[in-house]
Amino acid sequence: VRKKCLNLVNGAFSKRWHQITAYNGVPCDALSIEWNKAIKPEMVREKLDTGEYDAVTLVFNETSTGTMNPLKEIAEVVKEYDDVFLFVDAVSAMAGVKIEVDKLGIDMCLAGLQKCFALPSGLAVSPVSERLLERAKEVPPRSYYFNLNIMHKYYQRSQTPVTPAIPHLFALDRQLDYILDEEGLENRFARHERMAAIVQKWARTHFDTYPERGYESKTLTCIENTRGISVKELNERLMNEYGMRISNGYGELKEKTFRIAHMGDAQVQDVKGLLAVIDDILGLE
């Protein structure tokens, strides 16, 4: 970053990215909006028109709120500014939702394997643009561990800078074979959409969805606790009696919302079974 970084903030994890940017001494500003709203492309254009920024960070799928920001539309805006790099957090979206990285002009698209890849946590993956690699050569390194120049040097040798988590790499290799050759990418994306539709229809019938309409995540649903139930007690019964678990609201949204994941290798019948159990516990019809 030569000028300043624009961090787009509408949830806990996008707020954290802004904090990380600042902790690393990178000049930055946060474009912060309400957490139940999505970042709109016109908001980004207004900021980039100032000429103050040459980098933008976006959390595509904000796990804390169940909001899926309009990545395609935002990326199209960023592409209008030749000197601006786009960094995307796709931790809870990649392998569950189509992300056309090259077509969208994304310079770095980060993901963890513990979400839609349905693997144990421990590895992160990211495509990186050629122009970002060139820019990295001009920026004084802030660390050895996360240094794109060093990573790329070893990548060209089919190696890693430090000892890797080898079992995770074998697991990723096998899972990619399954995703690409057995289930099929488009089928996987469609399954995530079916599960999202089921959970969100249920949520609107008995509660309400937290994000603004039209921007609900395809991989998890954040449900507004309009009935004022005890999410903690619901979770305890789910765990103790059925061996299931949902997630309470994140941070300041605890008990005000709860979240149901429908990602990875979860199947439609799994989601329907969970909802039926919750119906039974809460006496919903």
C-alpha positions as CSV (number, residue, x, y, z in Angstrom):
1,V,0.0,0.0,0.0
2,R,1.5,3.3,-1.1
3,K,-1.4,5.6,-0.3
4,K,-4.1,4.3,2.1
5,C,-6.2,1.2,2.5
6,L,-10.0,1.4,2.5
7,N,-11.4,-1.2,4.8
8,L,-15.1,-2.0,4.1
9,V,-16.7,-2.7,7.5
10,N,-20.2,-4.2,8.2
11,G,-19.5,-6.9,10.7
12,A,-17.1,-8.3,13.3
13,F,-14.6,-9.8,10.9
14,S,-14.4,-6.9,8.5
15,K,-13.9,-4.7,11.6
16,R,-11.1,-7.0,12.6
17,W,-9.4,-6.7,9.2
18,H,-9.4,-2.9,9.7
19,Q,-7.8,-3.4,13.1
20,I,-5.2,-5.7,11.6
21,T,-4.4,-3.2,8.9
22,A,-3.8,-0.5,11.5
23,Y,-1.8,-2.8,13.8
24,N,0.6,-3.4,10.8
25,G,1.2,0.3,10.5
26,V,-0.6,0.6,7.1
27,P,-2.4,3.9,6.7
28,C,-6.1,3.1,6.5
29,D,-9.7,4.3,6.9
30,A,-12.8,2.3,7.7
31,L,-16.0,2.7,5.7
32,S,-18.3,1.5,8.4
33,I,-22.1,0.9,8.1
34,E,-24.7,-0.9,10.1
35,W,-24.0,-4.6,10.6
36,N,-27.3,-5.7,9.1
37,K,-26.7,-3.8,5.9
38,A,-24.5,-4.8,2.9
39,I,-21.7,-2.7,1.4
40,K,-23.0,-1.1,-1.8
41,P,-20.8,-0.4,-4.9
42,E,-21.8,3.3,-4.9
43,M,-20.3,3.6,-1.4
44,V,-17.0,2.3,-2.6
45,R,-17.0,4.5,-5.7
46,E,-17.6,7.6,-3.6
47,K,-14.5,6.8,-1.5
48,L,-12.3,5.8,-4.4
49,D,-13.2,9.0,-6.3
50,T,-11.2,10.9,-3.7
51,G,-7.9,9.3,-5.0
52,E,-6.8,8.7,-1.5
53,Y,-6.7,4.9,-1.7
54,D,-4.8,2.2,-3.6
55,A,-6.2,-0.8,-1.7
56,V,-9.6,-2.1,-0.7
57,T,-10.4,-4.9,1.7
58,L,-13.8,-6.6,1.5
59,V,-15.2,-9.5,3.6
60,F,-17.4,-11.2,0.9
61,N,-19.4,-13.3,3.3
62,E,-19.5,-11.7,6.8
63,T,-19.8,-14.8,9.1
64,S,-20.8,-12.7,12.1
65,T,-24.0,-11.4,10.5
66,G,-24.8,-13.8,7.7
67,T,-24.5,-11.0,5.1
68,M,-23.1,-11.7,1.7
69,N,-21.7,-8.5,0.2
70,P,-22.2,-7.9,-3.6
71,L,-18.7,-8.9,-4.6
72,K,-19.2,-8.8,-8.3
73,E,-20.6,-5.3,-8.3
74,I,-18.0,-4.0,-5.9
75,A,-15.2,-5.6,-7.9
76,E,-16.5,-3.9,-11.1
77,V,-16.2,-0.6,-9.4
78,V,-12.7,-1.2,-8.1
79,K,-11.6,-2.2,-11.6
80,E,-12.3,1.3,-12.8
81,Y,-9.3,2.5,-10.8
82,D,-6.2,1.0,-12.3
83,D,-4.0,1.7,-9.2
84,V,-6.3,0.1,-6.7
85,F,-5.8,-3.4,-5.4
86,L,-8.7,-5.6,-4.2
87,F,-8.3,-7.9,-1.2
88,V,-11.1,-10.3,-0.5
89,D,-11.8,-12.4,2.6
90,A,-13.8,-15.4,1.3
91,V,-13.2,-17.6,4.4
92,S,-16.8,-18.8,4.7
93,A,-17.6,-18.6,1.0
94,M,-14.9,-20.2,-1.1
95,A,-15.8,-23.8,-2.3
96,G,-19.5,-23.0,-1.4
97,V,-20.2,-20.1,-3.7
98,K,-18.8,-19.3,-7.2
99,I,-16.0,-16.7,-7.1
100,E,-14.5,-15.9,-10.5
101,V,-11.2,-14.4,-9.1
102,D,-9.5,-13.6,-12.4
103,K,-12.6,-12.3,-14.1
104,L,-13.4,-10.0,-11.2
105,G,-9.9,-8.7,-11.0
106,I,-9.3,-9.8,-7.4
107,D,-5.7,-9.4,-6.3
108,M,-5.9,-11.7,-3.3
109,C,-8.8,-13.9,-2.2
110,L,-8.2,-15.5,1.2
111,A,-10.0,-18.6,2.6
112,G,-9.6,-21.1,5.4
113,L,-10.2,-24.8,4.8
114,Q,-12.4,-25.3,7.9
115,K,-15.5,-23.8,6.3
116,C,-16.9,-24.7,2.8
117,F,-13.9,-27.0,2.0
118,A,-15.2,-29.1,5.0
119,L,-11.6,-29.9,6.2
120,P,-9.9,-29.5,9.6
121,S,-8.7,-26.0,10.4
122,G,-5.0,-25.3,9.9
123,L,-4.5,-24.1,6.4
124,A,-5.3,-21.0,4.4
125,V,-5.4,-20.7,0.7
126,S,-5.4,-17.8,-1.7
127,P,-4.9,-17.0,-5.4
128,V,-2.6,-14.0,-5.9
129,S,-2.5,-11.7,-8.9
130,E,0.7,-11.1,-10.9
131,R,0.5,-7.4,-10.3
132,L,0.3,-7.9,-6.5
133,L,3.4,-10.0,-6.6
134,E,5.1,-7.2,-8.5
135,R,3.9,-4.6,-5.9
136,A,5.1,-6.8,-3.0
137,K,8.6,-6.5,-4.3
138,E,8.4,-2.7,-3.8
139,V,7.0,-2.8,-0.3
140,P,9.4,-3.3,2.7
141,P,8.5,-6.6,4.3
142,R,6.8,-6.5,7.7
143,S,7.4,-10.2,8.6
144,Y,9.1,-13.3,7.4
145,Y,6.1,-15.6,8.0
146,F,3.6,-13.8,5.8
147,N,5.9,-12.5,3.1
148,L,4.6,-12.9,-0.5
149,N,8.0,-12.7,-2.1
150,I,9.4,-15.5,0.0
151,M,6.2,-17.6,-0.4
152,H,6.3,-17.2,-4.2
153,K,10.0,-18.0,-4.4
154,Y,9.4,-21.4,-2.6
155,Y,6.1,-21.9,-4.6
156,Q,8.1,-21.9,-7.8
157,R,10.1,-24.8,-6.4
158,S,6.9,-26.6,-5.3
159,Q,8.0,-26.0,-1.7
160,T,6.9,-24.0,1.3
161,P,9.1,-21.5,3.3
162,V,8.5,-23.5,6.5
163,T,7.5,-27.1,7.3
164,P,3.9,-27.4,6.2
165,A,1.0,-29.3,7.7
166,I,1.5,-32.3,5.4
167,P,-1.6,-34.3,6.5
168,H,-3.7,-31.2,5.8
169,L,-2.2,-31.0,2.3
170,F,-3.1,-34.6,1.6
171,A,-6.6,-34.0,2.9
172,L,-7.0,-30.9,0.6
173,D,-5.8,-32.9,-2.4
174,R,-8.3,-35.6,-1.7
175,Q,-11.2,-33.2,-1.1
176,L,-10.5,-31.2,-4.2
177,D,-10.7,-34.5,-6.2
178,Y,-14.1,-35.1,-4.6
179,I,-15.3,-31.5,-5.2
180,L,-14.2,-31.3,-8.8
181,D,-14.5,-34.9,-10.1
182,E,-17.2,-36.5,-8.0
183,E,-19.7,-33.9,-6.8
184,G,-18.9,-31.2,-9.4
185,L,-18.4,-27.5,-8.7
186,E,-21.8,-26.4,-10.0
187,N,-23.6,-29.1,-8.1
188,R,-21.8,-28.1,-5.0
189,F,-22.8,-24.5,-5.4
190,A,-26.4,-25.5,-6.2
191,R,-26.5,-27.6,-3.0
192,H,-25.4,-24.7,-0.9
193,E,-28.2,-22.6,-2.5
194,R,-30.8,-25.2,-1.7
195,M,-29.8,-25.5,1.9
196,A,-29.8,-21.7,2.3
197,A,-33.3,-21.4,0.8
198,I,-34.6,-24.0,3.2
199,V,-33.1,-22.4,6.3
200,Q,-34.0,-18.9,5.3
201,K,-37.6,-19.8,4.6
202,W,-37.8,-21.5,8.0
203,A,-36.2,-18.4,9.6
204,R,-38.8,-16.0,8.1
205,T,-41.6,-18.3,9.1
206,H,-40.7,-18.5,12.8
207,F,-38.3,-15.6,13.4
208,D,-36.7,-13.3,10.8
209,T,-33.4,-13.1,9.0
210,Y,-30.9,-10.5,10.3
211,P,-29.3,-9.1,7.0
212,E,-31.2,-6.9,4.7
213,R,-33.2,-8.8,2.1
214,G,-31.3,-9.8,-1.0
215,Y,-28.0,-10.0,0.7
216,E,-28.4,-13.2,2.8
217,S,-25.4,-15.6,2.8
218,K,-25.6,-18.8,0.8
219,T,-23.4,-20.7,3.4
220,L,-24.9,-19.7,6.8
221,T,-28.0,-17.9,8.0
222,C,-28.0,-15.3,10.8
223,I,-31.5,-15.4,12.4
224,E,-32.9,-12.4,14.3
225,N,-34.2,-13.7,17.6
226,T,-37.7,-12.0,17.4
227,R,-39.2,-14.5,19.8
228,G,-36.7,-13.7,22.6
229,I,-35.8,-17.4,23.1
230,S,-32.7,-18.3,25.1
231,V,-30.3,-19.4,22.5
232,K,-28.0,-20.7,25.2
233,E,-30.6,-23.0,26.5
234,L,-31.7,-24.1,23.0
235,N,-28.0,-25.0,22.2
236,E,-27.7,-26.9,25.5
237,R,-30.7,-29.1,24.6
238,L,-29.5,-29.6,21.1
239,M,-26.0,-30.7,22.3
240,N,-27.1,-32.8,25.3
241,E,-30.2,-34.5,23.8
242,Y,-29.4,-34.7,20.0
243,G,-25.7,-34.2,19.5
244,M,-26.3,-31.1,17.4
245,R,-25.2,-27.5,17.8
246,I,-25.9,-24.1,16.4
247,S,-24.0,-20.9,17.0
248,N,-25.1,-18.0,19.2
249,G,-24.9,-14.5,17.8
250,Y,-21.4,-13.2,17.5
251,G,-20.1,-10.6,20.0
252,E,-22.6,-7.9,20.6
253,L,-25.2,-9.9,18.7
254,K,-25.2,-12.7,21.2
255,E,-28.7,-13.8,22.1
256,K,-30.1,-11.1,19.7
257,T,-29.4,-13.5,16.8
258,F,-28.3,-17.1,16.3
259,R,-26.6,-18.7,13.3
260,I,-27.1,-21.9,11.4
261,A,-24.4,-23.1,9.1
262,H,-25.2,-24.9,5.9
263,M,-21.9,-25.3,4.2
264,G,-19.2,-27.7,3.4
265,D,-20.3,-31.3,3.0
266,A,-23.6,-30.8,4.9
267,Q,-26.6,-32.2,3.0
268,V,-30.2,-31.0,2.6
269,Q,-31.4,-33.8,4.9
270,D,-29.0,-32.7,7.6
271,V,-30.5,-29.2,7.5
272,K,-34.0,-30.4,7.5
273,G,-33.3,-32.7,10.4
274,L,-31.8,-29.9,12.5
275,L,-34.8,-27.6,11.8
276,A,-37.2,-30.4,12.7
277,V,-35.4,-30.8,16.1
278,I,-35.5,-27.1,16.8
279,D,-39.2,-27.1,15.9
280,D,-39.8,-29.9,18.4
281,I,-37.8,-28.2,21.2
282,L,-39.4,-24.8,20.8
283,G,-42.9,-26.1,20.0
284,L,-43.0,-24.5,16.6
285,E,-45.5,-25.5,14.0
